[in-house]
Amino acid sequence: MRFVPATAVITKGVSLQACYDNKWHPVKALSENDDATINVDWVTFPGYYYAMNRGELIISETDLARL
């Protein structure tokens, strides 16, 4: 796992993880914003959508290679 690089083009449905309460939680990418943040849907917290900085999100090497 690594932080989402600035050069990665993140598409809808990409699996990521975000930290909350000192734990990593699964999130799904919804879209990218012009400011390079990524809109995510928190899988663990249904209905919670948030724009997050790439430095707050991690992605698996396997998923990163598929982009």
URKA-V162951 format. One record per pair of residues at least 4 apart in sequence whose C-alpha atoms are under 8 Angstrom apart, sorted by the first residue. I is the first residue (numbers start at 1). GAP is how many residues later the second one is. Records with the same first field share a line. If there is no record, write none. Layout:
I->GAP + GAP
//
This chain:
1->57 + 58 + 59 + 60
2->56 + 57 + 58 + 59
3->51 + 52 + 53 + 54 + 55 + 56
4->4 + 50 + 51 + 53 + 54 + 55
5->49
6->30 + 48
8->56 + 59
9->58
10->4 + 19 + 21 + 22 + 28 + 57
11->18 + 19 + 20 + 21
12->16 + 17 + 18 + 19
13->15 + 16 + 17
14->14 + 15 + 49
15->11 + 12 + 13 + 14 + 44 + 48
16->10 + 11 + 12 + 13 + 41 + 42 + 43 + 44
17->7 + 8 + 9 + 10 + 40 + 41 + 42
18->6 + 7 + 8 + 9 + 38 + 39 + 40
19->4 + 5 + 6 + 37 + 38
20->4 + 5
25->17 + 18 + 19
26->16 + 17 + 18
27->13 + 14 + 15 + 16 + 17
28->12 + 13 + 14 + 15
29->9 + 10 + 11 + 12
30->8 + 9 + 10 + 11
31->7 + 8 + 9
32->4 + 5 + 6 + 7
33->4 + 5 + 6
36->17 + 18
37->14 + 15 + 16 + 17
38->13 + 14 + 15 + 16
39->10 + 11 + 12 + 13
40->9 + 10 + 11 + 12
41->5 + 6 + 7 + 8 + 9
42->4 + 5 + 6 + 7
52->4 + 5
53->4
54->4
59->4 + 5
60->4
61->4
62->4
63->4
//
